[in-house]
Amino acid sequence: MIEPILALQTAIRSRLLNKPEITALVPASNIRSGSTQPNQKPCIILSDGNTSLHGHDYTAQRTAWAYLDLHIWTLNAGQDAAKEIAGVVMSSLSKENLLIEGGYCDQFRITNTRFPRDPDPAYGHGILSVEALIRWIV
């Protein structure tokens, strides 16, 4: 398996791309990982995140908590559009539908949503914080 954050990013992105409700609001090319505000909006940016290794057991299974934020950006649609996209994203994600390459998602939840105001009212911004317990065999 690749690093747990990369595996989680890949699983989330794949899930979002396969939901027509999401791609109707955000073009598929604008759903990606990254660390900066993109030029094209609306978009969903999966942050770099962080991993907390949880150890391993006698069967060579490894576990880690993976934490990352999904940033939703809109332009000329305001906060309401960011909230609408966030709602569709939240309803699309669960541990049952996240396929982790080379591993398993044992726990998944959205822990927090925030909608900070941008100084420019044309921009809408939402942040969804997620955490997942990822397990894989070495």
N, CA, C and O atoms as a MOPAC input file, in Angstrom:
PM7 MOZYME 1SCF
protein

 N      0.83300 1    -1.18200 1     0.00000 1
 C      0.00000 1     0.00000 1     0.00000 1
 C      0.87500 1     1.24100 1     0.00000 1
 O      1.96300 1     1.25500 1     0.57400 1
 N      0.38000 1     2.27500 1    -0.65200 1
 C      1.06100 1     3.55500 1    -0.60500 1
 C      0.81300 1     4.18800 1     0.76700 1
 O      0.04600 1     3.64800 1     1.56300 1
 N      1.43500 1     5.29500 1     1.04200 1
 C      1.28300 1     5.97300 1     2.33000 1
 C     -0.19800 1     6.21900 1     2.63500 1
 O     -0.95100 1     6.54600 1     1.71900 1
 N     -0.64500 1     6.07200 1     3.89700 1
 C     -2.07200 1     6.15600 1     4.21700 1
 C     -2.77300 1     7.43100 1     3.75400 1
 O     -3.91800 1     7.36600 1     3.30800 1
 N     -2.11800 1     8.58600 1     3.84900 1
 C     -2.77100 1     9.82100 1     3.38400 1
 C     -3.01000 1     9.75900 1     1.88000 1
 O     -4.08400 1    10.13100 1     1.40600 1
 N     -2.02000 1     9.29500 1     1.12900 1
 C     -2.20200 1     9.18100 1    -0.32000 1
 C     -3.30900 1     8.19100 1    -0.65300 1
 O     -4.10500 1     8.42300 1    -1.56200 1
 N     -3.35600 1     7.09300 1     0.08400 1
 C     -4.40800 1     6.10000 1    -0.14100 1
 C     -5.78500 1     6.69300 1     0.16000 1
 O     -6.73700 1     6.45700 1    -0.58300 1
 N     -5.89100 1     7.45800 1     1.24000 1
 C     -7.17400 1     8.08100 1     1.59100 1
 C     -7.56000 1     9.15000 1     0.57500 1
 O     -8.71800 1     9.22800 1     0.16500 1
 N     -6.60000 1     9.97100 1     0.16900 1
 C     -6.87900 1    10.98400 1    -0.86400 1
 C     -7.38800 1    10.32500 1    -2.14200 1
 O     -8.36800 1    10.77300 1    -2.73800 1
 N     -6.71600 1     9.26700 1    -2.55000 1
 C     -7.09900 1     8.56300 1    -3.77300 1
 C     -8.50000 1     7.98000 1    -3.64700 1
 O     -9.30000 1     8.07500 1    -4.57700 1
 N     -8.79900 1     7.37800 1    -2.49800 1
 C    -10.11800 1     6.77300 1    -2.28000 1
 C    -11.22100 1     7.82900 1    -2.27600 1
 O    -12.27400 1     7.63400 1    -2.88200 1
 N    -10.97700 1     8.94000 1    -1.59400 1
 C    -11.98000 1    10.00600 1    -1.54500 1
 C    -12.18900 1    10.60400 1    -2.93300 1
 O    -13.32700 1    10.78400 1    -3.36700 1
 N    -11.10900 1    10.90700 1    -3.62100 1
 C    -11.22800 1    11.49700 1    -4.96300 1
 C    -11.98400 1    10.55900 1    -5.89300 1
 O    -12.86800 1    10.99100 1    -6.63300 1
 N    -11.63900 1     9.28300 1    -5.85600 1
 C    -12.31500 1     8.30200 1    -6.70600 1
 C    -13.80900 1     8.26700 1    -6.39600 1
 O    -14.63300 1     8.23000 1    -7.31000 1
 N    -14.15400 1     8.27800 1    -5.12700 1
 C    -15.56300 1     8.25400 1    -4.73500 1
 C    -16.28800 1     9.50800 1    -5.24600 1
 O    -17.39100 1     9.41800 1    -5.78500 1
 N    -15.66200 1    10.66800 1    -5.07100 1
 C    -16.30200 1    11.90500 1    -5.50600 1
 C    -16.47400 1    11.95700 1    -7.02300 1
 O    -17.49100 1    12.43700 1    -7.52500 1
 N    -15.47200 1    11.45800 1    -7.74700 1
 C    -15.56400 1    11.46000 1    -9.21300 1
 C    -16.65300 1    10.53100 1    -9.72900 1
 O    -17.16400 1    10.72400 1   -10.83200 1
 N    -17.00700 1     9.52900 1    -8.94300 1
 C    -18.02500 1     8.56300 1    -9.36300 1
 C    -19.42500 1     8.92000 1    -8.89000 1
 O    -20.34400 1     8.10800 1    -8.99300 1
 N    -19.59000 1    10.12800 1    -8.37400 1
 C    -20.90600 1    10.58400 1    -7.93400 1
 C    -21.38200 1    11.69500 1    -8.86400 1
 O    -20.85800 1    12.80700 1    -8.80200 1
 N    -22.35500 1    11.42200 1    -9.72100 1
 C    -22.83400 1    12.44900 1   -10.64300 1
 C    -23.37200 1    13.69600 1    -9.93500 1
 O    -23.34000 1    14.79000 1   -10.49700 1
 N    -23.86700 1    13.53000 1    -8.69900 1
 C    -24.36700 1    14.68800 1    -7.95000 1
 C    -23.23400 1    15.67800 1    -7.67200 1
 O    -23.45900 1    16.88600 1    -7.58900 1
 N    -22.02000 1    15.15300 1    -7.52900 1
 C    -20.87500 1    16.01400 1    -7.24600 1
 C    -20.31600 1    16.60300 1    -8.53300 1
 O    -20.05600 1    17.80400 1    -8.61100 1
 N    -20.13400 1    15.76300 1    -9.53500 1
 C    -19.56800 1    16.28400 1   -10.78400 1
 C    -20.54000 1    17.22300 1   -11.50800 1
 O    -20.12900 1    17.95100 1   -12.41100 1
 N    -21.81200 1    17.21500 1   -11.12600 1
 C    -22.75000 1    18.21200 1   -11.65900 1
 C    -22.47500 1    19.58600 1   -11.05500 1
 O    -22.78800 1    20.61000 1   -11.66300 1
 N    -21.88900 1    19.60600 1    -9.85900 1
 C    -21.58700 1    20.87600 1    -9.18100 1
 C    -20.13500 1    21.31700 1    -9.35600 1
 O    -19.83900 1    22.51100 1    -9.39800 1
 N    -19.22700 1    20.32900 1    -9.45800 1
 C    -17.79000 1    20.60200 1    -9.55800 1
 C    -17.22200 1    19.75800 1   -10.69800 1
 O    -17.34300 1    18.53400 1   -10.66000 1
 N    -16.60500 1    20.37400 1   -11.70900 1
 C    -16.01400 1    19.57700 1   -12.79600 1
 C    -14.97700 1    18.58900 1   -12.25900 1
 O    -14.24000 1    18.89200 1   -11.32000 1
 N    -14.93500 1    17.41900 1   -12.86300 1
 C    -14.01700 1    16.36900 1   -12.40400 1
 C    -12.56600 1    16.84400 1   -12.36400 1
 O    -11.81800 1    16.46400 1   -11.46300 1
 N    -12.16700 1    17.65400 1   -13.31200 1
 C    -10.77700 1    18.13600 1   -13.34800 1
 C    -10.46700 1    19.08500 1   -12.18900 1
 O     -9.30000 1    19.37000 1   -11.91900 1
 N    -11.50000 1    19.57400 1   -11.50200 1
 C    -11.30900 1    20.48800 1   -10.37700 1
 C    -11.42100 1    19.78600 1    -9.02700 1
 O    -11.52300 1    20.44800 1    -7.99400 1
 N    -11.40400 1    18.47400 1    -9.02600 1
 C    -11.37700 1    17.69000 1    -7.79400 1
 C    -10.00400 1    17.04600 1    -7.74300 1
 O     -9.72300 1    16.11000 1    -8.49200 1
 N     -9.13900 1    17.55000 1    -6.85500 1
 C     -7.74500 1    17.09400 1    -6.86400 1
 C     -7.09000 1    17.34600 1    -5.51200 1
 O     -7.64900 1    18.02200 1    -4.64900 1
 N     -5.90300 1    16.79200 1    -5.34700 1
 C     -5.12000 1    17.08700 1    -4.14700 1
 C     -4.27000 1    18.31900 1    -4.42200 1
 O     -4.00600 1    18.65900 1    -5.57500 1
 N     -3.84500 1    18.98100 1    -3.35700 1
 C     -3.02300 1    20.17200 1    -3.50300 1
 C     -2.95400 1    20.95300 1    -2.21400 1
 O     -3.56600 1    20.58400 1    -1.21200 1
 N     -2.20400 1    22.03200 1    -2.24900 1
 C     -2.02900 1    22.81400 1    -1.03000 1
 C     -2.28200 1    24.30500 1    -1.23200 1
 O     -2.08600 1    25.09200 1    -0.30600 1
 N     -2.71000 1    24.70000 1    -2.41600 1
 C     -2.94500 1    26.11900 1    -2.66600 1
 C     -4.32100 1    26.32500 1    -3.27100 1
 O     -4.90600 1    25.40600 1    -3.84400 1
 N     -4.82800 1    27.53700 1    -3.13700 1
 C     -6.10200 1    27.87800 1    -3.75000 1
 C     -5.94200 1    27.84400 1    -5.26300 1
 O     -5.06000 1    28.50600 1    -5.81000 1
 N     -6.76900 1    27.09300 1    -5.92700 1
 C     -6.63900 1    26.96400 1    -7.38500 1
 C     -7.21800 1    28.17100 1    -8.11700 1
 O     -7.93500 1    28.98900 1    -7.54000 1
 N     -6.88900 1    28.25400 1    -9.38700 1
 C     -7.41100 1    29.32900 1   -10.22500 1
 C     -8.81700 1    29.02900 1   -10.73200 1
 O     -9.60600 1    29.94400 1   -10.96600 1
 N     -9.12900 1    27.74300 1   -10.90100 1
 C    -10.42700 1    27.36900 1   -11.45500 1
 C    -11.38800 1    27.00200 1   -10.32500 1
 O    -11.05100 1    26.21600 1    -9.43900 1
 N    -12.56900 1    27.57200 1   -10.36800 1
 C    -13.57500 1    27.29700 1    -9.35200 1
 C    -14.91100 1    27.06500 1   -10.02900 1
 O    -15.13900 1    27.63000 1   -11.09800 1
 N    -15.79400 1    26.28000 1    -9.47700 1
 C    -15.71400 1    25.64200 1    -8.17100 1
 C    -14.70600 1    24.49400 1    -8.18400 1
 O    -14.37900 1    23.93500 1    -9.23100 1
 N    -14.23100 1    24.16700 1    -6.99700 1
 C    -13.27600 1    23.07000 1    -6.90100 1
 C    -13.31200 1    22.45400 1    -5.50800 1
 O    -13.81200 1    23.04400 1    -4.55000 1
 N    -12.76600 1    21.25200 1    -5.43300 1
 C    -12.56000 1    20.54700 1    -4.16500 1
 C    -11.09000 1    20.17500 1    -4.12900 1
 O    -10.60000 1    19.45500 1    -5.00000 1
 N    -10.38800 1    20.66900 1    -3.11500 1
 C     -8.96200 1    20.40200 1    -2.95900 1
 C     -8.75800 1    19.53500 1    -1.72000 1
 O     -9.18100 1    19.90000 1    -0.62300 1
 N     -8.11300 1    18.39200 1    -1.90000 1
 C     -7.78800 1    17.51500 1    -0.77700 1
 C     -6.41500 1    17.91300 1    -0.26300 1
 O     -5.43000 1    17.84000 1    -0.99900 1
 N     -6.34000 1    18.33400 1     0.99400 1
 C     -5.09800 1    18.84900 1     1.56400 1
 C     -4.05200 1    17.74700 1     1.71400 1
 O     -4.32000 1    16.56600 1     1.49300 1
 N     -2.85100 1    18.17800 1     2.09800 1
 C     -1.75000 1    17.22900 1     2.29700 1
 C     -2.00700 1    16.29600 1     3.46600 1
 O     -1.58200 1    15.14200 1     3.42100 1
 N     -2.68100 1    16.74500 1     4.50300 1
 C     -3.04000 1    15.89800 1     5.62700 1
 C     -1.85800 1    15.45500 1     6.46200 1
 O     -0.72300 1    15.88200 1     6.25100 1
 N     -2.15600 1    14.57800 1     7.42600 1
 C     -1.09500 1    13.97900 1     8.23300 1
 C     -1.50900 1    12.59500 1     8.69900 1
 O     -2.68900 1    12.24400 1     8.71100 1
 N     -0.51300 1    11.82700 1     9.07900 1
 C     -0.70300 1    10.43100 1     9.46700 1
 C     -0.15500 1    10.22200 1    10.86200 1
 O      0.91800 1    10.72100 1    11.20200 1
 N     -0.88900 1     9.49100 1    11.65700 1
 C     -0.42400 1     9.08700 1    12.98100 1
 C     -0.36000 1     7.56300 1    12.98900 1
 O     -1.38900 1     6.88900 1    13.04600 1
 N      0.85900 1     7.02700 1    12.93000 1
 C      1.01400 1     5.57200 1    12.88500 1
 C      0.54500 1     4.96800 1    14.20500 1
 O      0.86800 1     5.46700 1    15.28300 1
 N     -0.21400 1     3.89900 1    14.10100 1
 C     -0.83400 1     3.29500 1    15.27200 1
 C     -0.16200 1     1.98600 1    15.66300 1
 O     -0.49700 1     1.41000 1    16.69800 1
 N      0.77400 1     1.50800 1    14.86100 1
 C      1.49300 1     0.28500 1    15.20800 1
 C      1.12300 1    -0.88200 1    14.32500 1
 O      0.52500 1    -0.71400 1    13.26200 1
 N      1.49000 1    -2.08000 1    14.78200 1
 C      1.20700 1    -3.29100 1    14.02700 1
 C      0.95700 1    -4.43500 1    14.99700 1
 O      1.23900 1    -4.32500 1    16.19000 1
 N      0.42500 1    -5.53500 1    14.47400 1
 C      0.16900 1    -6.69800 1    15.31300 1
 C      1.01300 1    -7.87700 1    14.84300 1
 O      1.85400 1    -7.72800 1    13.95700 1
 N      0.79300 1    -9.02500 1    15.42600 1
 C      1.61400 1   -10.20200 1    15.13000 1
 C      1.43700 1   -10.74400 1    13.72400 1
 O      2.24500 1   -11.56100 1    13.27900 1
 N      0.40500 1   -10.31400 1    13.01100 1
 C      0.18900 1   -10.81100 1    11.65100 1
 C      0.70900 1    -9.86100 1    10.58600 1
 O      0.36100 1    -9.99800 1     9.41300 1
 N      1.52400 1    -8.91600 1    10.97200 1
 C      2.12800 1    -7.94000 1    10.06100 1
 C      1.11500 1    -6.93900 1     9.52100 1
 O      1.34100 1    -6.32200 1     8.48000 1
 N     -0.00300 1    -6.77800 1    10.22900 1
 C     -0.93600 1    -5.72200 1     9.85100 1
 C     -0.44400 1    -4.40900 1    10.44200 1
 O      0.02500 1    -4.36300 1    11.57900 1
 N     -0.55600 1    -3.36600 1     9.67300 1
 C     -0.20600 1    -2.02700 1    10.12400 1
 C     -1.49400 1    -1.20800 1    10.18600 1
 O     -2.42900 1    -1.44300 1     9.42000 1
 N     -1.53000 1    -0.25400 1    11.09800 1
 C     -2.66900 1     0.65100 1    11.18400 1
 C     -2.16800 1     2.07500 1    11.37200 1
 O     -1.09800 1     2.31300 1    11.93200 1
 N     -2.96400 1     3.00300 1    10.89300 1
 C     -2.63100 1     4.41700 1    11.04500 1
 C     -3.91200 1     5.23300 1    10.97600 1
 O     -4.84800 1     4.89400 1    10.25200 1
 N     -3.93200 1     6.30400 1    11.73800 1
 C     -4.99000 1     7.29700 1    11.59500 1
 C     -4.53500 1     8.29700 1    10.55400 1
 O     -3.41200 1     8.79900 1    10.61300 1
 N     -5.39300 1     8.58300 1     9.61400 1
 C     -5.10400 1     9.56300 1     8.56900 1
 C     -6.09600 1    10.71000 1     8.73100 1
 O     -7.29900 1    10.49500 1     8.87400 1
 N     -5.57200 1    11.92600 1     8.70600 1
 C     -6.37900 1    13.12900 1     8.88300 1
 C     -6.14600 1    14.05700 1     7.69500 1
 O     -5.00200 1    14.29400 1     7.30600 1
 N     -7.21900 1    14.57800 1     7.12100 1
 C     -7.04400 1    15.56900 1     6.06300 1
 C     -8.26800 1    16.46300 1     5.95600 1
 O     -9.34800 1    16.14200 1     6.45100 1
 N     -8.06500 1    17.57900 1     5.30200 1
 C     -9.14600 1    18.53700 1     5.07000 1
 C     -9.48000 1    18.57400 1     3.59000 1
 O     -8.59600 1    18.48300 1     2.73800 1
 N    -10.75400 1    18.70700 1     3.29700 1
 C    -11.22100 1    18.94300 1     1.93900 1
 C    -11.65100 1    20.39800 1     1.87000 1
 O    -12.55400 1    20.82100 1     2.59200 1
 N    -11.00800 1    21.15700 1     1.00900 1
 C    -11.33600 1    22.57200 1     0.84000 1
 C    -12.23800 1    22.72800 1    -0.37200 1
 O    -11.92200 1    22.25800 1    -1.46500 1
 N    -13.33900 1    23.37800 1    -0.16700 1
 C    -14.30300 1    23.64100 1    -1.23700 1
 C    -14.24300 1    25.13400 1    -1.54000 1
 O    -14.38600 1    25.96500 1    -0.64400 1
 N    -14.03200 1    25.46400 1    -2.80300 1
 C    -13.96200 1    26.86000 1    -3.23100 1
 C    -15.00100 1    27.11100 1    -4.31300 1
 O    -15.18800 1    26.29600 1    -5.21600 1
 N    -15.66900 1    28.24500 1    -4.20600 1
 C    -16.58800 1    28.68600 1    -5.25800 1
 C    -16.26000 1    30.13600 1    -5.61100 1
 O    -15.60500 1    30.83600 1    -4.83800 1
 N    -16.70600 1    30.57100 1    -6.74900 1
 C    -16.49600 1    31.95300 1    -7.18800 1
 C    -17.79800 1    32.47600 1    -7.77600 1
 O    -18.43900 1    31.81500 1    -8.59200 1
 N    -18.17100 1    33.66000 1    -7.35200 1
 C    -19.40400 1    34.31500 1    -7.80200 1
 C    -20.65100 1    33.49300 1    -7.50400 1
 O    -21.66200 1    33.60700 1    -8.19800 1
 N    -20.57100 1    32.66600 1    -6.46800 1
 C    -21.73000 1    31.88600 1    -6.04700 1
 C    -21.91400 1    31.96600 1    -4.53500 1
 O    -22.94900 1    31.55000 1    -4.01500 1
 N    -20.91500 1    32.50000 1    -3.82200 1
 C    -21.03100 1    32.73800 1    -2.39600 1
 C    -20.93300 1    31.49500 1    -1.52400 1
 O    -20.66900 1    30.38300 1    -1.98300 1
 N    -21.16200 1    31.74800 1    -0.23700 1
 C    -21.05800 1    30.68500 1     0.77100 1
 C    -22.12300 1    29.61600 1     0.58400 1
 O    -21.87400 1    28.44400 1     0.86400 1
 N    -23.29600 1    29.99700 1     0.11800 1
 C    -24.36200 1    29.00700 1    -0.03800 1
 C    -23.96600 1    27.89900 1    -1.00600 1
 O    -24.29600 1    26.73500 1    -0.78100 1
 N    -23.26700 1    28.24700 1    -2.07200 1
 C    -22.82000 1    27.23300 1    -3.03300 1
 C    -21.78800 1    26.31900 1    -2.38800 1
 O    -21.81800 1    25.10900 1    -2.60800 1
 N    -20.87000 1    26.87800 1    -1.58900 1
 C    -19.87900 1    26.05300 1    -0.88900 1
 C    -20.58300 1    25.10700 1     0.08000 1
 O    -20.19100 1    23.94600 1     0.20600 1
 N    -21.60900 1    25.58800 1     0.75900 1
 C    -22.36300 1    24.74100 1     1.69600 1
 C    -23.13200 1    23.64600 1     0.95500 1
 O    -23.22500 1    22.51600 1     1.43600 1
 N    -23.67300 1    23.97200 1    -0.19300 1
 C    -24.38700 1    22.95900 1    -0.98500 1
 C    -23.43500 1    21.84300 1    -1.41600 1
 O    -23.76000 1    20.66200 1    -1.29400 1
 N    -22.26100 1    22.22100 1    -1.91900 1
 C    -21.27200 1    21.21900 1    -2.32600 1
 C    -20.84000 1    20.39300 1    -1.12200 1
 O    -20.72100 1    19.17200 1    -1.22400 1
 N    -20.60300 1    21.03800 1     0.01500 1
 C    -20.20100 1    20.32300 1     1.22900 1
 C    -21.25700 1    19.30400 1     1.63200 1
 O    -20.92200 1    18.18600 1     2.02600 1
 N    -22.51600 1    19.67500 1     1.53900 1
 C    -23.58600 1    18.74000 1     1.89300 1
 C    -23.60400 1    17.51000 1     1.01000 1
 O    -23.79900 1    16.39600 1     1.49600 1
 N    -23.40000 1    17.70400 1    -0.29100 1
 C    -23.37700 1    16.56500 1    -1.21000 1
 C    -22.14900 1    15.69300 1    -0.94400 1
 O    -22.23800 1    14.46600 1    -0.99000 1
 N    -21.00300 1    16.32200 1    -0.66700 1
 C    -19.79100 1    15.56100 1    -0.34700 1
 C    -20.01300 1    14.73600 1     0.92000 1
 O    -19.67700 1    13.55200 1     0.95600 1
 N    -20.57500 1    15.35200 1     1.95200 1
 C    -20.79900 1    14.64000 1     3.21300 1
 C    -21.69600 1    13.41800 1     3.01700 1
 O    -21.45100 1    12.36100 1     3.59800 1
 N    -22.73000 1    13.57000 1     2.20100 1
 C    -23.64300 1    12.44500 1     1.98900 1
 C    -23.04300 1    11.35900 1     1.09800 1
 O    -23.60200 1    10.26700 1     0.99400 1
 N    -21.91100 1    11.64800 1     0.45500 1
 C    -21.29500 1    10.70000 1    -0.47400 1
 C    -20.20400 1     9.84100 1     0.14800 1
 O    -19.78600 1     8.84700 1    -0.44600 1
 N    -19.73800 1    10.21100 1     1.33400 1
 C    -18.57700 1     9.53500 1     1.90700 1
 C    -18.94100 1     8.71200 1     3.13900 1
 O    -19.62600 1     9.18800 1     4.04400 1
 N    -18.47000 1     7.47500 1     3.15100 1
 C    -18.57100 1     6.61000 1     4.32800 1
 C    -17.50700 1     5.53100 1     4.21200 1
 O    -16.94400 1     5.32800 1     3.13600 1
 N    -17.22700 1     4.84100 1     5.30100 1
 C    -16.18500 1     3.81100 1     5.24500 1
 C    -16.57300 1     2.67000 1     4.31200 1
 O    -15.70300 1     1.98100 1     3.78000 1
 N    -17.86700 1     2.46800 1     4.11200 1
 C    -18.31900 1     1.37200 1     3.25400 1
 C    -18.00000 1     1.62300 1     1.78600 1
 O    -17.88200 1     0.67000 1     1.01600 1
 N    -17.85900 1     2.88500 1     1.38000 1
 C    -17.63700 1     3.13100 1    -0.04400 1
 C    -16.26200 1     3.71400 1    -0.35300 1
 O    -16.02700 1     4.18800 1    -1.46500 1
 N    -15.35700 1     3.68500 1     0.61600 1
 C    -13.99200 1     4.13700 1     0.35600 1
 C    -13.10900 1     2.92100 1     0.12000 1
 O    -12.82700 1     2.16400 1     1.04900 1
 N    -12.68100 1     2.73600 1    -1.09800 1
 C    -11.84100 1     1.59500 1    -1.44600 1
 C    -10.38100 1     2.01100 1    -1.33000 1
 O     -9.88400 1     2.80800 1    -2.12500 1
 N     -9.70600 1     1.46400 1    -0.33400 1
 C     -8.30700 1     1.78500 1    -0.06400 1
 C     -7.43000 1     0.78000 1    -0.80300 1
 O     -7.49500 1    -0.42300 1    -0.54900 1
 N     -6.61700 1     1.28600 1    -1.71400 1
 C     -5.73900 1     0.41600 1    -2.48500 1
 C     -4.75000 1    -0.29500 1    -1.55700 1
 O     -3.95500 1     0.35000 1    -0.87300 1
 N     -4.80800 1    -1.62500 1    -1.53900 1
 C     -3.89000 1    -2.41500 1    -0.71900 1
 C     -4.22200 1    -2.41600 1     0.75800 1
 O     -3.40200 1    -2.84100 1     1.57200 1
 N     -5.40800 1    -1.94800 1     1.12400 1
 C     -5.75100 1    -1.90300 1     2.53900 1
 C     -7.24600 1    -1.78900 1     2.76600 1
 O     -8.05700 1    -2.06700 1     1.88200 1
 N     -7.58700 1    -1.37200 1     3.97500 1
 C     -8.98600 1    -1.29700 1     4.39000 1
 C     -9.20300 1    -0.01800 1     5.18300 1
 O     -8.30600 1     0.45900 1     5.87900 1
 N    -10.38600 1     0.51900 1     5.07000 1
 C    -10.78600 1     1.66500 1     5.87900 1
 C    -11.68000 1     1.12200 1     6.99100 1
 O    -12.85300 1     0.82700 1     6.76600 1
 N    -11.11500 1     0.99200 1     8.19200 1
 C    -11.87000 1     0.42400 1     9.31100 1
 C    -12.80800 1     1.43200 1     9.96200 1
 O    -13.87600 1     1.05800 1    10.44700 1
 N    -12.42400 1     2.69500 1     9.97700 1
 C    -13.28000 1     3.74400 1    10.52000 1
 C    -13.11000 1     4.99200 1     9.66500 1
 O    -12.02200 1     5.28300 1     9.16800 1
 N    -14.20800 1     5.72000 1     9.50700 1
 C    -14.16200 1     6.96500 1     8.74200 1
 C    -15.24700 1     7.88000 1     9.27400 1
 O    -16.37000 1     7.45300 1     9.53800 1
 N    -14.89400 1     9.13800 1     9.42500 1
 C    -15.92800 1    10.10800 1     9.78100 1
 C    -15.48500 1    11.51800 1     9.40100 1
 O    -14.29800 1    11.83800 1     9.33800 1
 N    -16.49000 1    12.33300 1     9.15600 1
 C    -16.26100 1    13.75600 1     8.95400 1
 C    -16.37700 1    14.37400 1    10.34100 1
 O    -17.42800 1    14.29700 1    10.97700 1
 N    -15.30400 1    14.98000 1    10.80100 1
 C    -15.26000 1    15.45000 1    12.18600 1
 C    -15.66800 1    16.90300 1    12.34800 1
 O    -16.04700 1    17.31800 1    13.44300 1
 N    -15.59700 1    17.68900 1    11.27000 1
 C    -15.82600 1    19.11000 1    11.42100 1
 C    -16.12700 1    19.73000 1    10.06000 1
 O    -15.58000 1    19.30900 1     9.04100 1
 N    -16.99200 1    20.72600 1    10.05500 1
 C    -17.19600 1    21.55000 1     8.86400 1
 C    -17.05200 1    23.01400 1     9.27800 1
 O    -17.50800 1    23.42400 1    10.34600 1
 N    -16.41600 1    23.77800 1     8.41900 1
 C    -16.22900 1    25.21000 1     8.67200 1
 C    -16.45000 1    25.95500 1     7.36300 1
 O    -16.17100 1    25.44400 1     6.27900 1
 N    -16.95400 1    27.16600 1     7.49400 1
 C    -17.20000 1    28.00200 1     6.32100 1
 C    -16.66700 1    29.40200 1     6.60700 1
 O    -17.44400 1    30.31800 1     6.87700 1
 N    -15.32700 1    29.57800 1     6.54800 1
 C    -14.75500 1    30.89600 1     6.84600 1
 C    -15.09600 1    31.90500 1     5.74400 1
 O    -15.15100 1    31.56200 1     4.56300 1
 N    -15.31600 1    33.10800 1     6.14200 1
 C    -15.60900 1    34.18300 1     5.19300 1
 C    -14.32200 1    34.65800 1     4.54100 1
 O    -13.31600 1    34.89200 1     5.21100 1
 N    -14.37100 1    34.79300 1     3.24600 1
 C    -13.24000 1    35.34900 1     2.51500 1
 C    -13.42000 1    36.86900 1     2.48700 1
 O    -14.55100 1    37.35200 1     2.41600 1
 N    -12.31500 1    37.63400 1     2.54100 1
 C    -12.45200 1    39.09700 1     2.45100 1
 C    -13.15900 1    39.54700 1     1.17400 1
 O    -13.80400 1    40.59600 1     1.15300 1
 N    -13.03900 1    38.76100 1     0.12500 1
 C    -13.73100 1    39.06700 1    -1.12300 1
 C    -15.04200 1    38.27700 1    -1.13100 1
 O    -15.00400 1    37.05000 1    -1.22000 1
 N    -16.19000 1    38.93200 1    -1.04100 1
 C    -17.46900 1    38.21900 1    -0.95400 1
 C    -17.81500 1    37.37900 1    -2.18000 1
 O    -18.77000 1    36.60300 1    -2.14300 1
 N    -17.06400 1    37.52000 1    -3.25200 1
 C    -17.32400 1    36.69800 1    -4.43700 1
 C    -16.91600 1    35.24500 1    -4.20600 1
 O    -17.40500 1    34.33900 1    -4.88100 1
 N    -16.01200 1    35.03100 1    -3.24200 1
 C    -15.51000 1    33.68400 1    -2.97500 1
 C    -16.30600 1    33.01800 1    -1.86000 1
 O    -16.63700 1    33.63900 1    -0.85000 1
 N    -16.60200 1    31.74400 1    -2.06800 1
 C    -17.15400 1    30.90900 1    -1.01600 1
 C    -16.10600 1    29.87400 1    -0.65300 1
 O    -15.40800 1    29.36100 1    -1.52800 1
 N    -15.99000 1    29.56400 1     0.62800 1
 C    -14.97000 1    28.61300 1     1.08400 1
 C    -15.56400 1    27.73600 1     2.17000 1
 O    -16.16200 1    28.23100 1     3.12500 1
 N    -15.39600 1    26.44000 1     2.01600 1
 C    -15.80900 1    25.47700 1     3.02300 1
 C    -14.68200 1    24.50000 1     3.28500 1
 O    -13.88900 1    24.19600 1     2.39400 1
 N    -14.61600 1    24.01000 1     4.51500 1
 C    -13.58200 1    23.03700 1     4.87700 1
 C    -14.26100 1    21.87800 1     5.59400 1
 O    -14.97000 1    22.07200 1     6.58100 1
 N    -14.03500 1    20.67700 1     5.08500 1
 C    -14.49700 1    19.46300 1     5.74400 1
 C    -13.27400 1    18.72800 1     6.28300 1
 O    -12.36800 1    18.39700 1     5.51800 1
 N    -13.23600 1    18.47200 1     7.57100 1
 C    -12.13700 1    17.71400 1     8.16400 1
 C    -12.57800 1    16.26200 1     8.30300 1
 O    -13.66400 1    15.97600 1     8.80600 1
 N    -11.71400 1    15.34300 1     7.84600 1
 C    -12.04200 1    13.92300 1     7.93400 1
 C    -10.92100 1    13.17600 1     8.63200 1
 O     -9.76600 1    13.60100 1     8.63900 1
 N    -11.30000 1    12.04600 1     9.22000 1
 C    -10.29900 1    11.14800 1     9.79100 1
 C    -10.69600 1     9.71800 1     9.43500 1
 O    -11.87500 1     9.38000 1     9.32500 1
 N     -9.66200 1     8.89000 1     9.25900 1
 C     -9.90900 1     7.49200 1     8.89400 1
 C     -8.86100 1     6.61300 1     9.54400 1
 O     -7.69200 1     6.98800 1     9.64000 1
 N     -9.28200 1     5.44700 1     9.98600 1
 C     -8.36000 1     4.43100 1    10.47800 1
 C     -8.10800 1     3.47200 1     9.31300 1
 O     -9.00700 1     2.76600 1     8.85600 1
 N     -6.87600 1     3.47000 1     8.85700 1
 C     -6.49200 1     2.67900 1     7.68800 1
 C     -5.68000 1     1.46900 1     8.17300 1
 O     -4.80500 1     1.59400 1     9.03000 1
 N     -5.98900 1     0.30500 1     7.60800 1
 C     -5.26500 1    -0.92800 1     7.97100 1
 C     -4.76600 1    -1.58900 1     6.69800 1
 O     -5.47100 1    -1.62800 1     5.68900 1
 N     -3.53900 1    -2.10900 1     6.75200 1
 C     -2.95500 1    -2.81100 1     5.61000 1
 C     -1.97400 1    -3.85900 1     6.10100 1
 O     -1.53000 1    -3.82100 1     7.24900 1
 N     -1.64200 1    -4.78800 1     5.23100 1
 C     -0.68700 1    -5.85800 1     5.55600 1
 C      0.59800 1    -5.60100 1     4.81900 1
 O      0.60400 1    -5.31000 1     3.62300 1
 N      1.68900 1    -5.71100 1     5.55000 1
 C      3.01800 1    -5.47700 1     4.97300 1
 C      3.51900 1    -6.76400 1     4.35000 1
 O      4.62100 1    -6.79800 1     3.80400 1

